Amino acid sequence: MAFGNLTRIAVAACITSAATYAVPLNGAGATFPYPIYSKWFFEFHKKAGSEINYQSIGSGGGIRQVTEGTVDFGASDAPMTDEQISKVTGGIIHLPTVMGAVVLAYNVPGVDHLRLTPAAVSEIFLGKITKWNDKAIAASNPGAKLPATDINVTHRSDGSGTTNIFTDYLSKVSPEWSTNVGSGTAVKWPAGTGGKGNEGVAGLVQQIPGSIGYVELAYAHQNKLPFAILQNAAGNWPEPSNEAVTAAAAGALAAMPADFRVMITNSPGKDAYPICGFTWLLVHPLYADKEKGKTLVEFLRWAYTQGEGMASSLDYAPLPESLIKKVEAKIDGIKY
């Protein structure tokens, strides 16, 4: 399935089974999980005949729209803060859906394999390393023919949960970044060019030689972009994989907070990929529209029993069964 710059999926409603709920649902938010969400909405439509319209506008947009009540659910790779939740009538439930890796895709002609240390990554995005043959990059890439060309940093221009994951990582590995830039869905970037959505950043990297930018793994694969192998907190160099993401989440899974709001960047495990995170659906505990609430709960139950099995083929790590059971208990509490 091609995703490209598509930012909206609308599955035409038709009745395909006797037990159908044809009431349409509207959602908006994160681009990070868009590849798997579009698959889920399509497959659920075939089962239940329900139309789910989803605008892939970034986590910041998803949080804003669910807060304003213009959508039935939101989606974000950044958990909402207590202050943000307090502004939502009736509150918000965070439901983790899958886990995924954020990779540093690059476009450097002649360089097929690239390794980057945490220090090199932070210095590049701080705008302090500006050439591809800088000694800090060369030290981790002996024998590589690194060109003496400019590094073109690309980043998100919209409010983004992927940005939240990436800047949370940078804040953990770089005191300078933590002090001067910080983390969040939107920051004041020291250097670079902005693109809208994971799609936009992937497109910029693909089009501009010398570029590097952070995108969800599926977008790098979709656009056939090489990505750097990153040194983790244990000093190892794990490939971004479902296993490496699950390893990064091991500590969080063992002590998961009741509201599921947790970050898993720069985890200490020897096999842990350093830049990854959960992504969440943002749903209301009570739906005044009975049919919408019923349809949403039906979709959620389907997603956690049938949809999770589709995660690995789309470059996401599925949730372990122990966490799914906790999420299903939350779903059972949704009223309509």
ZADO-1210 file (C-alpha; in nm, 4 decimals, padded with zeros to 6 digits):
<atoms>
<atom x="00.0000" y="00.0000" z="00.0000" code="MET" pos="1"/>
<atom x="00.1385" y="00.3416" z="-00.0929" code="ALA" pos="2"/>
<atom x="00.1168" y="00.6213" z="00.1600" code="PHE" pos="3"/>
<atom x="00.3152" y="00.9078" z="-00.0037" code="GLY" pos="4"/>
<atom x="00.1759" y="01.2472" z="00.0852" code="ASN" pos="5"/>
<atom x="-00.1729" y="01.1135" z="00.1485" code="LEU" pos="6"/>
<atom x="-00.3048" y="01.2721" z="00.4655" code="THR" pos="7"/>
<atom x="-00.6562" y="01.1371" z="00.4814" code="ARG" pos="8"/>
<atom x="-00.8182" y="00.7999" z="00.4460" code="ILE" pos="9"/>
<atom x="-01.1908" y="00.7717" z="00.3946" code="ALA" pos="10"/>
<atom x="-01.3241" y="00.4215" z="00.3533" code="VAL" pos="11"/>
<atom x="-01.6606" y="00.4246" z="00.1755" code="ALA" pos="12"/>
<atom x="-01.9339" y="00.2775" z="00.3880" code="ALA" pos="13"/>
<atom x="-02.1077" y="-00.0390" z="00.2834" code="CYS" pos="14"/>
<atom x="-02.2663" y="-00.3202" z="00.4789" code="ILE" pos="15"/>
<atom x="-02.0590" y="-00.6369" z="00.4700" code="THR" pos="16"/>
<atom x="-02.1916" y="-00.8351" z="00.7619" code="SER" pos="17"/>
<atom x="-02.5134" y="-00.8766" z="00.9529" code="ALA" pos="18"/>
<atom x="-02.3701" y="-00.7228" z="01.2717" code="ALA" pos="19"/>
<atom x="-02.2636" y="-00.3850" z="01.1326" code="THR" pos="20"/>
<atom x="-02.2336" y="-00.0379" z="01.2758" code="TYR" pos="21"/>
<atom x="-02.2428" y="00.2016" z="00.9815" code="ALA" pos="22"/>
<atom x="-02.2112" y="00.5198" z="01.1897" code="VAL" pos="23"/>
<atom x="-01.8978" y="00.7006" z="01.0672" code="PRO" pos="24"/>
<atom x="-01.6155" y="00.7936" z="01.3041" code="LEU" pos="25"/>
<atom x="-01.3771" y="01.0854" z="01.2603" code="ASN" pos="26"/>
<atom x="-01.0260" y="01.0944" z="01.3988" code="GLY" pos="27"/>
<atom x="-00.7104" y="01.2991" z="01.3544" code="ALA" pos="28"/>
<atom x="-00.3530" y="01.3112" z="01.4702" code="GLY" pos="29"/>
<atom x="-00.0220" y="01.1335" z="01.4502" code="ALA" pos="30"/>
<atom x="00.1486" y="01.0531" z="01.1208" code="THR" pos="31"/>
<atom x="00.3837" y="00.8079" z="01.2985" code="PHE" pos="32"/>
<atom x="00.1193" y="00.5260" z="01.3085" code="PRO" pos="33"/>
<atom x="-00.0608" y="00.6271" z="00.9870" code="TYR" pos="34"/>
<atom x="00.0575" y="00.3224" z="00.7865" code="PRO" pos="35"/>
<atom x="-00.0904" y="00.0763" z="01.0344" code="ILE" pos="36"/>
<atom x="-00.3974" y="00.2829" z="01.1201" code="TYR" pos="37"/>
<atom x="-00.4936" y="00.3102" z="00.7530" code="SER" pos="38"/>
<atom x="-00.4627" y="-00.0696" z="00.7282" code="LYS" pos="39"/>
<atom x="-00.6708" y="-00.1191" z="01.0408" code="TRP" pos="40"/>
<atom x="-00.9469" y="00.1151" z="00.9274" code="PHE" pos="41"/>
<atom x="-00.9641" y="-00.0541" z="00.5887" code="PHE" pos="42"/>
<atom x="-00.9775" y="-00.4057" z="00.7334" code="GLU" pos="43"/>
<atom x="-01.2301" y="-00.3106" z="01.0010" code="PHE" pos="44"/>
<atom x="-01.4491" y="-00.1535" z="00.7337" code="HIS" pos="45"/>
<atom x="-01.4505" y="-00.4817" z="00.5437" code="LYS" pos="46"/>
<atom x="-01.5610" y="-00.6612" z="00.8596" code="LYS" pos="47"/>
<atom x="-01.8143" y="-00.4166" z="01.0015" code="ALA" pos="48"/>
<atom x="-01.9012" y="-00.1750" z="00.7213" code="GLY" pos="49"/>
<atom x="-01.8067" y="00.1258" z="00.9344" code="SER" pos="50"/>
<atom x="-01.6421" y="00.4313" z="00.7840" code="GLU" pos="51"/>
<atom x="-01.3468" y="00.5704" z="00.9777" code="ILE" pos="52"/>
<atom x="-01.2107" y="00.8988" z="00.8441" code="ASN" pos="53"/>
<atom x="-00.8629" y="00.9813" z="00.9719" code="TYR" pos="54"/>
<atom x="-00.6663" y="01.2995" z="00.9093" code="GLN" pos="55"/>
<atom x="-00.2917" y="01.2401" z="00.9374" code="SER" pos="56"/>
<atom x="-00.2067" y="01.5921" z="01.0579" code="ILE" pos="57"/>
<atom x="00.0453" y="01.5336" z="01.3371" code="GLY" pos="58"/>
<atom x="00.0090" y="01.4651" z="01.7070" code="SER" pos="59"/>
<atom x="-00.0270" y="01.8328" z="01.7945" code="GLY" pos="60"/>
<atom x="-00.3241" y="01.8613" z="01.5606" code="GLY" pos="61"/>
<atom x="-00.4771" y="01.5443" z="01.7003" code="GLY" pos="62"/>
<atom x="-00.4515" y="01.6716" z="02.0565" code="ILE" pos="63"/>
<atom x="-00.6009" y="02.0052" z="01.9539" code="ARG" pos="64"/>
<atom x="-00.8948" y="01.8553" z="01.7666" code="GLN" pos="65"/>
<atom x="-00.9879" y="01.6017" z="02.0345" code="VAL" pos="66"/>
<atom x="-00.9676" y="01.8824" z="02.2910" code="THR" pos="67"/>
<atom x="-01.1981" y="02.1010" z="02.0820" code="GLU" pos="68"/>
<atom x="-01.4394" y="01.8111" z="02.0286" code="GLY" pos="69"/>
<atom x="-01.4217" y="01.8254" z="01.6489" code="THR" pos="70"/>
<atom x="-01.3241" y="01.4560" z="01.6197" code="VAL" pos="71"/>
<atom x="-01.4401" y="01.1367" z="01.7884" code="ASP" pos="72"/>
<atom x="-01.0868" y="01.0309" z="01.8762" code="PHE" pos="73"/>
<atom x="-00.7357" y="01.1657" z="01.8513" code="GLY" pos="74"/>
<atom x="-00.3981" y="01.0032" z="01.7987" code="ALA" pos="75"/>
<atom x="-00.0616" y="01.1056" z="01.9371" code="SER" pos="76"/>
<atom x="00.2914" y="00.9780" z="01.9867" code="ASP" pos="77"/>
<atom x="00.3263" y="01.2276" z="02.2712" code="ALA" pos="78"/>
<atom x="00.1154" y="01.1610" z="02.5805" code="PRO" pos="79"/>
<atom x="-00.1017" y="01.4544" z="02.6768" code="MET" pos="80"/>
<atom x="00.0048" y="01.6461" z="02.9845" code="THR" pos="81"/>
<atom x="-00.2138" y="01.6788" z="03.2928" code="ASP" pos="82"/>
<atom x="-00.2811" y="02.0393" z="03.1932" code="GLU" pos="83"/>
<atom x="-00.3889" y="01.9379" z="02.8431" code="GLN" pos="84"/>
<atom x="-00.6163" y="01.6647" z="02.9766" code="ILE" pos="85"/>
<atom x="-00.7780" y="01.9095" z="03.2187" code="SER" pos="86"/>
<atom x="-00.9010" y="02.1123" z="02.9204" code="LYS" pos="87"/>
<atom x="-01.0947" y="01.8197" z="02.7730" code="VAL" pos="88"/>
<atom x="-01.4543" y="01.7928" z="02.8896" code="THR" pos="89"/>
<atom x="-01.4901" y="01.4538" z="03.0566" code="GLY" pos="90"/>
<atom x="-01.1182" y="01.3771" z="03.0338" code="GLY" pos="91"/>
<atom x="-00.9153" y="01.1527" z="02.8026" code="ILE" pos="92"/>
<atom x="-00.8082" y="00.7894" z="02.8083" code="ILE" pos="93"/>
<atom x="-00.4708" y="00.7035" z="02.6542" code="HIS" pos="94"/>
<atom x="-00.4743" y="00.3668" z="02.4757" code="LEU" pos="95"/>
<atom x="-00.1320" y="00.2502" z="02.3527" code="PRO" pos="96"/>
<atom x="-00.1674" y="00.0725" z="02.0187" code="THR" pos="97"/>
<atom x="00.1786" y="-00.0246" z="01.8931" code="VAL" pos="98"/>
<atom x="00.5428" y="00.0677" z="01.9438" code="MET" pos="99"/>
<atom x="00.7736" y="00.1924" z="01.6723" code="GLY" pos="100"/>
<atom x="01.1251" y="00.3098" z="01.5940" code="ALA" pos="101"/>
<atom x="01.2254" y="00.6578" z="01.4814" code="VAL" pos="102"/>
<atom x="01.5211" y="00.6418" z="01.2451" code="VAL" pos="103"/>
<atom x="01.7588" y="00.8988" z="01.1028" code="LEU" pos="104"/>
<atom x="01.7097" y="00.8694" z="00.7284" code="ALA" pos="105"/>
<atom x="01.9833" y="01.0244" z="00.5150" code="TYR" pos="106"/>
<atom x="02.0735" y="01.0993" z="00.1562" code="ASN" pos="107"/>
<atom x="02.4501" y="01.0978" z="00.1089" code="VAL" pos="108"/>
<atom x="02.5547" y="00.9687" z="-00.2351" code="PRO" pos="109"/>
<atom x="02.8185" y="00.6980" z="-00.2030" code="GLY" pos="110"/>
<atom x="02.7479" y="00.6250" z="00.1655" code="VAL" pos="111"/>
<atom x="02.5426" y="00.3092" z="00.2010" code="ASP" pos="112"/>
<atom x="02.6168" y="00.2424" z="00.5672" code="HIS" pos="113"/>
<atom x="02.6375" y="00.5046" z="00.8390" code="LEU" pos="114"/>
<atom x="02.6909" y="00.4846" z="01.2136" code="ARG" pos="115"/>
<atom x="02.6236" y="00.7726" z="01.4509" code="LEU" pos="116"/>
<atom x="02.6956" y="00.8127" z="01.8204" code="THR" pos="117"/>
<atom x="02.4582" y="01.0026" z="02.0512" code="PRO" pos="118"/>
<atom x="02.7079" y="01.2897" z="02.0609" code="ALA" pos="119"/>
<atom x="02.7254" y="01.3092" z="01.6819" code="ALA" pos="120"/>
<atom x="02.3455" y="01.3047" z="01.6483" code="VAL" pos="121"/>
<atom x="02.2987" y="01.5882" z="01.8963" code="SER" pos="122"/>
<atom x="02.5793" y="01.7957" z="01.7442" code="GLU" pos="123"/>
<atom x="02.4314" y="01.7549" z="01.3954" code="ILE" pos="124"/>
<atom x="02.0877" y="01.8725" z="01.5054" code="PHE" pos="125"/>
<atom x="02.2383" y="02.1525" z="01.7146" code="LEU" pos="126"/>
<atom x="02.3989" y="02.2761" z="01.3935" code="GLY" pos="127"/>
<atom x="02.7512" y="02.2296" z="01.5308" code="LYS" pos="128"/>
<atom x="02.8542" y="01.9484" z="01.2950" code="ILE" pos="129"/>
<atom x="02.7971" y="02.0859" z="00.9466" code="THR" pos="130"/>
<atom x="03.0032" y="01.8644" z="00.7130" code="LYS" pos="131"/>
<atom x="02.9586" y="01.4951" z="00.6395" code="TRP" pos="132"/>
<atom x="03.3326" y="01.4263" z="00.6725" code="ASN" pos="133"/>
<atom x="03.3502" y="01.5776" z="01.0219" code="ASP" pos="134"/>
<atom x="03.5874" y="01.3822" z="01.2436" code="LYS" pos="135"/>
<atom x="03.3068" y="01.2998" z="01.4902" code="ALA" pos="136"/>
<atom x="03.1223" y="01.1146" z="01.2118" code="ILE" pos="137"/>
<atom x="03.4357" y="00.9692" z="01.0533" code="ALA" pos="138"/>
<atom x="03.5472" y="00.8154" z="01.3847" code="ALA" pos="139"/>
<atom x="03.2461" y="00.5809" z="01.3845" code="SER" pos="140"/>
<atom x="03.2730" y="00.5043" z="01.0137" code="ASN" pos="141"/>
<atom x="03.6285" y="00.3896" z="00.9366" code="PRO" pos="142"/>
<atom x="03.6795" y="00.3282" z="00.5667" code="GLY" pos="143"/>
<atom x="03.3654" y="00.5133" z="00.4609" code="ALA" pos="144"/>
<atom x="03.4046" y="00.7710" z="00.1830" code="LYS" pos="145"/>
<atom x="03.2376" y="01.0602" z="00.3607" code="LEU" pos="146"/>
<atom x="03.2121" y="01.3666" z="00.1355" code="PRO" pos="147"/>
<atom x="03.3179" y="01.7155" z="00.2373" code="ALA" pos="148"/>
<atom x="02.9686" y="01.8427" z="00.1674" code="THR" pos="149"/>
<atom x="02.7189" y="02.0302" z="00.3818" code="ASP" pos="150"/>
<atom x="02.4769" y="01.8475" z="00.6093" code="ILE" pos="151"/>
<atom x="02.1187" y="01.9566" z="00.5468" code="ASN" pos="152"/>
<atom x="01.9196" y="01.8948" z="00.8654" code="VAL" pos="153"/>
<atom x="01.5461" y="01.8328" z="00.8164" code="THR" pos="154"/>
<atom x="01.2866" y="01.8274" z="01.0904" code="HIS" pos="155"/>
<atom x="00.9130" y="01.8544" z="01.1423" code="ARG" pos="156"/>
<atom x="00.7428" y="02.1894" z="01.0917" code="SER" pos="157"/>
<atom x="00.4155" y="02.0809" z="01.2564" code="ASP" pos="158"/>
<atom x="00.3307" y="01.9774" z="01.6108" code="GLY" pos="159"/>
<atom x="00.4578" y="01.6211" z="01.6154" code="SER" pos="160"/>
<atom x="00.4726" y="01.3235" z="01.8463" code="GLY" pos="161"/>
<atom x="00.7661" y="01.1941" z="01.6416" code="THR" pos="162"/>
<atom x="00.9406" y="01.5199" z="01.7313" code="THR" pos="163"/>
<atom x="00.8503" y="01.4564" z="02.0950" code="ASN" pos="164"/>
<atom x="01.0132" y="01.1132" z="02.0823" code="ILE" pos="165"/>
<atom x="01.3242" y="01.2436" z="01.9045" code="PHE" pos="166"/>
<atom x="01.3715" y="01.5500" z="02.1249" code="THR" pos="167"/>
<atom x="01.3087" y="01.3434" z="02.4385" code="ASP" pos="168"/>
<atom x="01.5998" y="01.1270" z="02.3246" code="TYR" pos="169"/>
<atom x="01.8215" y="01.4276" z="02.2501" code="LEU" pos="170"/>
<atom x="01.7430" y="01.5779" z="02.5903" code="SER" pos="171"/>
<atom x="01.8584" y="01.2563" z="02.7579" code="LYS" pos="172"/>
<atom x="02.1871" y="01.2243" z="02.5668" code="VAL" pos="173"/>
<atom x="02.2853" y="01.5920" z="02.5397" code="SER" pos="174"/>
<atom x="02.2896" y="01.8335" z="02.8367" code="PRO" pos="175"/>
<atom x="02.3265" y="02.1215" z="02.5891" code="GLU" pos="176"/>
<atom x="02.0152" y="02.0149" z="02.4017" code="TRP" pos="177"/>
<atom x="01.8223" y="01.9668" z="02.7260" code="SER" pos="178"/>
<atom x="01.9173" y="02.3143" z="02.8494" code="THR" pos="179"/>
<atom x="01.8892" y="02.5153" z="02.5293" code="ASN" pos="180"/>
<atom x="01.6215" y="02.3389" z="02.3241" code="VAL" pos="181"/>
<atom x="01.4343" y="02.0834" z="02.5342" code="GLY" pos="182"/>
<atom x="01.1701" y="01.8341" z="02.4305" code="SER" pos="183"/>
<atom x="00.8127" y="01.8512" z="02.3103" code="GLY" pos="184"/>
<atom x="00.5886" y="01.8212" z="02.0086" code="THR" pos="185"/>
<atom x="00.7321" y="02.1493" z="01.8784" code="ALA" pos="186"/>
<atom x="01.0676" y="02.3108" z="01.9626" code="VAL" pos="187"/>
<atom x="01.2776" y="02.6005" z="01.8351" code="LYS" pos="188"/>
<atom x="01.5171" y="02.4168" z="01.6073" code="TRP" pos="189"/>
<atom x="01.8789" y="02.5415" z="01.6115" code="PRO" pos="190"/>
<atom x="01.9266" y="02.4389" z="01.2471" code="ALA" pos="191"/>
<atom x="01.7556" y="02.2910" z="00.9465" code="GLY" pos="192"/>
<atom x="01.4536" y="02.2900" z="00.7190" code="THR" pos="193"/>
<atom x="01.1010" y="02.1886" z="00.8220" code="GLY" pos="194"/>
<atom x="00.8654" y="01.9453" z="00.6529" code="GLY" pos="195"/>
<atom x="00.5051" y="01.8646" z="00.7401" code="LYS" pos="196"/>
<atom x="00.4452" y="01.5151" z="00.8705" code="GLY" pos="197"/>
<atom x="00.6673" y="01.2102" z="00.8511" code="ASN" pos="198"/>
<atom x="00.5789" y="01.2205" z="00.4816" code="GLU" pos="199"/>
<atom x="00.7179" y="01.5716" z="00.4433" code="GLY" pos="200"/>
<atom x="01.0477" y="01.4974" z="00.6177" code="VAL" pos="201"/>
<atom x="01.0947" y="01.1764" z="00.4183" code="ALA" pos="202"/>
<atom x="01.0259" y="01.3716" z="00.0988" code="GLY" pos="203"/>
<atom x="01.2830" y="01.6393" z="00.1817" code="LEU" pos="204"/>
<atom x="01.5503" y="01.3814" z="00.2619" code="VAL" pos="205"/>
<atom x="01.4727" y="01.1966" z="-00.0603" code="GLN" pos="206"/>
<atom x="01.4889" y="01.5113" z="-00.2731" code="GLN" pos="207"/>
<atom x="01.7897" y="01.6947" z="-00.1264" code="ILE" pos="208"/>
<atom x="02.1387" y="01.5346" z="-00.1366" code="PRO" pos="209"/>
<atom x="02.3226" y="01.5768" z="00.1925" code="GLY" pos="210"/>
<atom x="02.0053" y="01.5630" z="00.4002" code="SER" pos="211"/>
<atom x="01.9343" y="01.3852" z="00.7254" code="ILE" pos="212"/>
<atom x="01.6028" y="01.3755" z="00.9087" code="GLY" pos="213"/>
<atom x="01.4063" y="01.1754" z="01.1641" code="TYR" pos="214"/>
<atom x="01.1108" y="00.9644" z="01.0471" code="VAL" pos="215"/>
<atom x="00.9180" y="00.6610" z="01.1613" code="GLU" pos="216"/>
<atom x="01.0787" y="00.3420" z="01.0274" code="LEU" pos="217"/>
<atom x="00.7924" y="00.2581" z="00.7893" code="ALA" pos="218"/>
<atom x="00.8408" y="00.5877" z="00.6052" code="TYR" pos="219"/>
<atom x="01.2116" y="00.5187" z="00.5506" code="ALA" pos="220"/>
<atom x="01.1273" y="00.1765" z="00.4085" code="HIS" pos="221"/>
<atom x="00.8395" y="00.3121" z="00.1998" code="GLN" pos="222"/>
<atom x="01.0645" y="00.5763" z="00.0425" code="ASN" pos="223"/>
<atom x="01.3634" y="00.3397" z="00.0128" code="LYS" pos="224"/>
<atom x="01.5785" y="00.5701" z="00.2254" code="LEU" pos="225"/>
<atom x="01.8877" y="00.4406" z="00.4042" code="PRO" pos="226"/>
<atom x="01.9052" y="00.5170" z="00.7747" code="PHE" pos="227"/>
<atom x="02.1854" y="00.5396" z="01.0254" code="ALA" pos="228"/>
<atom x="02.2627" y="00.2730" z="01.2824" code="ILE" pos="229"/>
<atom x="02.2719" y="00.4401" z="01.6228" code="LEU" pos="230"/>
<atom x="02.4804" y="00.3583" z="01.9261" code="GLN" pos="231"/>
<atom x="02.2588" y="00.2862" z="02.2260" code="ASN" pos="232"/>
<atom x="02.3037" y="00.3628" z="02.5937" code="ALA" pos="233"/>
<atom x="02.4870" y="00.0333" z="02.6483" code="ALA" pos="234"/>
<atom x="02.7398" y="00.1154" z="02.3754" code="GLY" pos="235"/>
<atom x="02.5968" y="-00.1339" z="02.1248" code="ASN" pos="236"/>
<atom x="02.4717" y="-00.0766" z="01.7698" code="TRP" pos="237"/>
<atom x="02.1321" y="-00.2491" z="01.7328" code="PRO" pos="238"/>
<atom x="01.9389" y="-00.2386" z="01.4073" code="GLU" pos="239"/>
<atom x="01.5940" y="-00.0790" z="01.4387" code="PRO" pos="240"/>
<atom x="01.3710" y="-00.3843" z="01.4617" code="SER" pos="241"/>
<atom x="01.0617" y="-00.5012" z="01.6440" code="ASN" pos="242"/>
<atom x="01.2840" y="-00.6970" z="01.8818" code="GLU" pos="243"/>
<atom x="01.5020" y="-00.3933" z="01.9554" code="ALA" pos="244"/>
<atom x="01.1942" y="-00.1776" z="02.0195" code="VAL" pos="245"/>
<atom x="01.0476" y="-00.4394" z="02.2520" code="THR" pos="246"/>
<atom x="01.3826" y="-00.4555" z="02.4335" code="ALA" pos="247"/>
<atom x="01.3692" y="-00.0769" z="02.4793" code="ALA" pos="248"/>
<atom x="01.0212" y="-00.1053" z="02.6301" code="ALA" pos="249"/>
<atom x="01.1085" y="-00.3874" z="02.8710" code="ALA" pos="250"/>
<atom x="01.1483" y="-00.1642" z="03.1756" code="GLY" pos="251"/>
<atom x="00.8333" y="00.0346" z="03.1024" code="ALA" pos="252"/>
<atom x="00.6305" y="-00.2795" z="03.0412" code="LEU" pos="253"/>
<atom x="00.7368" y="-00.4179" z="03.3779" code="ALA" pos="254"/>
<atom x="00.6233" y="-00.1017" z="03.5595" code="ALA" pos="255"/>
<atom x="00.3566" y="00.0430" z="03.3313" code="MET" pos="256"/>
<atom x="00.1649" y="00.3318" z="03.4899" code="PRO" pos="257"/>
<atom x="-00.2116" y="00.2919" z="03.5095" code="ALA" pos="258"/>
<atom x="-00.2678" y="00.5681" z="03.2520" code="ASP" pos="259"/>
<atom x="-00.0108" y="00.4189" z="03.0073" code="PHE" pos="260"/>
<atom x="00.1756" y="00.7505" z="02.9686" code="ARG" pos="261"/>
<atom x="00.5437" y="00.6557" z="02.9457" code="VAL" pos="262"/>
<atom x="00.8497" y="00.7286" z="02.7308" code="MET" pos="263"/>
<atom x="01.1039" y="00.4608" z="02.6334" code="ILE" pos="264"/>
<atom x="01.3887" y="00.6534" z="02.4669" code="THR" pos="265"/>
<atom x="01.7554" y="00.5821" z="02.5466" code="ASN" pos="266"/>
<atom x="01.6680" y="00.2693" z="02.7431" code="SER" pos="267"/>
<atom x="01.9627" y="00.0966" z="02.9134" code="PRO" pos="268"/>
<atom x="01.9131" y="-00.2543" z="02.7718" code="GLY" pos="269"/>
<atom x="02.2007" y="-00.3914" z="02.5668" code="LYS" pos="270"/>
<atom x="01.9696" y="-00.4800" z="02.2782" code="ASP" pos="271"/>
<atom x="01.7476" y="-00.1708" z="02.3018" code="ALA" pos="272"/>
<atom x="01.7048" y="00.0602" z="02.0039" code="TYR" pos="273"/>
<atom x="01.7581" y="00.4125" z="02.1424" code="PRO" pos="274"/>
<atom x="01.4885" y="00.6195" z="01.9665" code="ILE" pos="275"/>
<atom x="01.1452" y="00.4607" z="01.9868" code="CYS" pos="276"/>
<atom x="00.8141" y="00.5033" z="02.1574" code="GLY" pos="277"/>
<atom x="00.4537" y="00.4070" z="02.2054" code="PHE" pos="278"/>
<atom x="00.1764" y="00.5692" z="02.0080" code="THR" pos="279"/>
<atom x="-00.1660" y="00.6263" z="02.1632" code="TRP" pos="280"/>
<atom x="-00.5275" y="00.6638" z="02.0609" code="LEU" pos="281"/>
<atom x="-00.6938" y="00.9404" z="02.2609" code="LEU" pos="282"/>
<atom x="-01.0534" y="00.8510" z="02.3419" code="VAL" pos="283"/>
<atom x="-01.3246" y="00.9843" z="02.5702" code="HIS" pos="284"/>
<atom x="-01.4487" y="00.7856" z="02.8709" code="PRO" pos="285"/>
<atom x="-01.8078" y="00.8753" z="02.7773" code="LEU" pos="286"/>
<atom x="-01.9734" y="00.9215" z="02.4365" code="TYR" pos="287"/>
<atom x="-02.3057" y="01.1036" z="02.4280" code="ALA" pos="288"/>
<atom x="-02.3752" y="00.9587" z="02.0828" code="ASP" pos="289"/>
<atom x="-02.4549" y="00.5959" z="02.1605" code="LYS" pos="290"/>
<atom x="-02.3928" y="00.4650" z="01.8090" code="GLU" pos="291"/>
<atom x="-02.0559" y="00.6401" z="01.7816" code="LYS" pos="292"/>
<atom x="-01.9493" y="00.5043" z="02.1187" code="GLY" pos="293"/>
<atom x="-02.0651" y="00.1558" z="02.0255" code="LYS" pos="294"/>
<atom x="-01.8813" y="00.1669" z="01.6934" code="THR" pos="295"/>
<atom x="-01.5616" y="00.2966" z="01.8529" code="LEU" pos="296"/>
<atom x="-01.5611" y="00.0243" z="02.1190" code="VAL" pos="297"/>
<atom x="-01.6274" y="-00.2388" z="01.8534" code="GLU" pos="298"/>
<atom x="-01.3320" y="-00.1102" z="01.6519" code="PHE" pos="299"/>
<atom x="-01.1029" y="-00.1010" z="01.9550" code="LEU" pos="300"/>
<atom x="-01.1878" y="-00.4569" z="02.0542" code="ARG" pos="301"/>
<atom x="-01.1190" y="-00.5678" z="01.6963" code="TRP" pos="302"/>
<atom x="-00.7886" y="-00.3760" z="01.6839" code="ALA" pos="303"/>
<atom x="-00.6474" y="-00.5402" z="01.9959" code="TYR" pos="304"/>
<atom x="-00.7585" y="-00.8932" z="01.9010" code="THR" pos="305"/>
<atom x="-00.7088" y="-00.8857" z="01.5225" code="GLN" pos="306"/>
<atom x="-00.5185" y="-00.5695" z="01.4303" code="GLY" pos="307"/>
<atom x="-00.2123" y="-00.6271" z="01.6496" code="GLU" pos="308"/>
<atom x="-00.1186" y="-00.9225" z="01.4322" code="GLY" pos="309"/>
<atom x="-00.0643" y="-00.6841" z="01.1392" code="MET" pos="310"/>
<atom x="00.1912" y="-00.4697" z="01.3232" code="ALA" pos="311"/>
<atom x="00.5152" y="-00.6521" z="01.2479" code="SER" pos="312"/>
<atom x="00.4673" y="-00.6567" z="00.8716" code="SER" pos="313"/>
<atom x="00.4310" y="-00.2764" z="00.8787" code="LEU" pos="314"/>
<atom x="00.7477" y="-00.2149" z="01.0867" code="ASP" pos="315"/>
<atom x="00.5776" y="-00.1743" z="01.4240" code="TYR" pos="316"/>
<atom x="00.6269" y="-00.3789" z="01.7387" code="ALA" pos="317"/>
<atom x="00.2974" y="-00.5234" z="01.8652" code="PRO" pos="318"/>
<atom x="00.1983" y="-00.4878" z="02.2278" code="LEU" pos="319"/>
<atom x="00.2613" y="-00.7890" z="02.4512" code="PRO" pos="320"/>
<atom x="-00.0447" y="-00.9819" z="02.5635" code="GLU" pos="321"/>
<atom x="00.0005" y="-00.8686" z="02.9238" code="SER" pos="322"/>
<atom x="-00.0372" y="-00.5025" z="02.8213" code="LEU" pos="323"/>
<atom x="-00.3244" y="-00.5759" z="02.5823" code="ILE" pos="324"/>
<atom x="-00.5239" y="-00.7222" z="02.8716" code="LYS" pos="325"/>
<atom x="-00.4774" y="-00.3991" z="03.0676" code="LYS" pos="326"/>
<atom x="-00.5826" y="-00.1916" z="02.7672" code="VAL" pos="327"/>
<atom x="-00.8909" y="-00.4070" z="02.7125" code="GLU" pos="328"/>
<atom x="-00.9927" y="-00.3414" z="03.0733" code="ALA" pos="329"/>
<atom x="-00.9822" y="00.0327" z="02.9942" code="LYS" pos="330"/>
<atom x="-01.1945" y="-00.0226" z="02.6823" code="ILE" pos="331"/>
<atom x="-01.4513" y="-00.2096" z="02.8914" code="ASP" pos="332"/>
<atom x="-01.4898" y="00.1077" z="03.0970" code="GLY" pos="333"/>
<atom x="-01.5852" y="00.3328" z="02.8030" code="ILE" pos="334"/>
<atom x="-01.9494" y="00.4355" z="02.8369" code="LYS" pos="335"/>
<atom x="-02.2033" y="00.5389" z="02.5739" code="TYR" pos="336"/>
</atoms>
